[in-house]
Amino acid sequence: MSWPGLGMTAWLAVAACAPSLASVKTTAALGIGLSPFEGAFDLAGTYCSYTDVVGTPDPMCPNLQADAANWHAVNRAVVGYAAALAAMADDSTDRNEQANIATALGATAQLGKSWSDALNPNVTAGVSQGVSTLILGIVGVYRRERLGKTIRDTNDALQAVTRGIDENIALLDRADQNLQRTITDTISSVQISNSPAANKTGLTIALSSVAAEVAVHRAYLVSYKTAIDAFAKAHDDLRKKVEGLGDPKADLELLKLIASDVSTIVNSAKLATTPLPPPPPL
Amino acid sequence: MAIDSAALTEVLQLAQVCEDVARAALVIAQDQLRTKLIAQDVFDQAFQDYGLAMQKARDMYYQASHGLAQQIVHSDGLKRLSDQTTELKNALSHLNKVEHVLSITFGVVTLVGAVATAVTLPSEATLHDALTKAVTLKTVITG
């Protein structure tokens, strides 16, 4: 004997889960898309060398350079975590973490030296703690059953890491902006100086190329901010959607709801198939 | 200490006004060089002062997110300092005649340096020093 109601309940359960998995995959794709930004904070090349040349070295440059390796690791942790999410959400069989790119990224996402004081220590402490939590999310077998708990446990960490990245972007962008203004003023000063025309032209060309590099760097930072903020927001939305999943108590409640649903459908089906009693004689 | 984003904005605005003051002083020196009121070597000195002031302003951006820098926001001195610096910026922007441009550019460097110190190491003494520098520069400008 088959129960059409049971089949329908199973279909409803699958349909309810399907959007969540699709959301996880979309969110993970946003995180994986952060991969090209690993070197976003490698500022030393243009910026620091220019400020050295013009005799107003940036005292923060050694600190910025010292933190660069840590920022590489932070980005790898974020991308690795996103890859782990994608692997967990995969509809195919359980994934072996050893063969997954997420594991490789997680292994190289360890923070090295301590942070410089370029940023507020509270912010960098949050980033360090966040990276550790992201790595915990990466480690383990990639099964869908882990998704709810992982997303819930990792959300605060991801927000803290995002905040650190945003703060560093703001800091570097302002430094870049300051440099752009300085270059603009230097060019206008060169133009009115009594230097030979060839010198003026040469200096203006050189300065313009530095300004162009700085502009490219600023655009790159804006892209990074947009991308990391989008990932963090999508992840936060995901956490709200999967609230309760993976929690044994919540899962039990979910099962009760499904059982109650089945019971209602079965009773309705019984009612529908039971012949009505003959009407009482008038 | 958590970062107060409103406080952060105020410190960043102060740094921005300091940049504007430095640039306004440079524009005066540029005008004087263009009209041959000053020689190239005098302008070079003014430009050096400008570079130093911009460097100090840049340092303020770095310090702005730090807990120490945020303390200054909760003092009455910041409001006065911000007002004074903005007034200076406006005064410099409308200044047509200057006898000693180097005294202005030097005043700007010392002012921005003092503001940067007040932001980095906030205390009554550093705030007072920055305010004094602002008043001195205003005297130089307005005569």
Interface residues (C-beta under 8 A of the other chain):
Chain A: T51 V54 G55 T56 P57 D58 P59 M60 D117 A118 L119 N120 N122 V123 E167 A170 L171 R174 A175 N178 L179 R181 T182 D185 T186 S188 S189 I192 S193 N194
Chain B: M1 A2 I3 L12 A15 E19 R23 L26 Q30 L33 R34 Q40 F43 F47 Q48 Y50 G51 L52 M54 Q55 A57 R58 D59 Y61 Y62 S65 H66 G67
